[in-house]
Amino acid sequence: MVEAAQKQRIPAVEVVDLKKHFPVKKGLLRRTVGHVHAVDGVSFAIYEGETLGLVGESGCGKSTVGRLLLRLIEPSAGSIMVDGADVSRMSKAEMRPYRRQMQIIFQDPFSSLNPRMSAGDIVGEPLMVHGISRGKERAERVAALFERVGLRPAQMRNFPHEFSGGQRQRICIARALALGPKVIVGDEPVSALDVSIQAQVINLLMDLQRGSNLSYLFISHNLAVVEHISHRVAVMYLGRIVEVAEKKTIFTSPQHPYTEALLSAVPVPDPAIKREKRLVEGDVPSPVNRPSGCHFHTRCPYAIDRCKVEEPTLKPAAKSPETLVACHLR
Ligand code: SF4
């Protein structure tokens, strides 16, 4: 069923030209003197049963995209389509049924759990807020969620500080699953965990997806983890998507010079294989004063004069048409 959905590519959520510009205020009168272009015209779809990996250096806007998707922050422009409806401008009340369909797991499982609530109450809270079940029925649902994420129902009485980091992230996953969402945004969900625990949590997320239509937007700077969990990967640079492709295509044949550089920095676990290093120089420019034309031109080893004045759009790559790339030369 999932394979059929992926073949037919039914979008669980579709984002069109999404923008988030934060005002920069200065002076006594707090006048707006500029804007941080955190997300600047991003379009993508996440299909049913699919994991879309979203990668890029810190500050590129990937976490902002995740928060915009759930409307934890309000978009400046663009649309977010869920079940054929644009949820980007809906009121809180209109948004309520759609809220159930999209959940988020944050990076730090400790700070995202209320230390005064038992683990069972934390996982059951979304059910209570949405009036889905009560009393014994709710307790049974929560117990089932605990088992689903590899925790014992007896642990429902324990408090967050009584769990390990990996177990706390399992609680967060159980809470995210409570309302039966279509899409879960994982914002660096394993970055704060020990490496040995990261694999367990990643495998749990993959197990939960198997045989269901659950979709993930998996935001991470760790390309090895993204390669393991994703079906497709989107690469962001300074608020824009610069390349999107199937995981295998992007990891074996990256088209954008920035993707090339990101991938060349990933260690290969086989000493016989040497990957050519294509390191980009310099820091990511300020999202307030972005370079003209292609925002990557100040760091790109292939930049030509055209790159300084003309902004490239996402289009099929000449050598790999299934890849969408924003580069004048590819
Ligand atoms: Fe480099 Fe120009 Fe391509 Fe931008 S458009 S990535 S500067 S070659």
Residues whose N, C-alpha, C, O or C-beta is under 5 A from the ligand:
A	BS01	SF4	P257 C294 F296 H297 C300 Y302 A303 I304 C307 P312 A326 C327 H328 L329
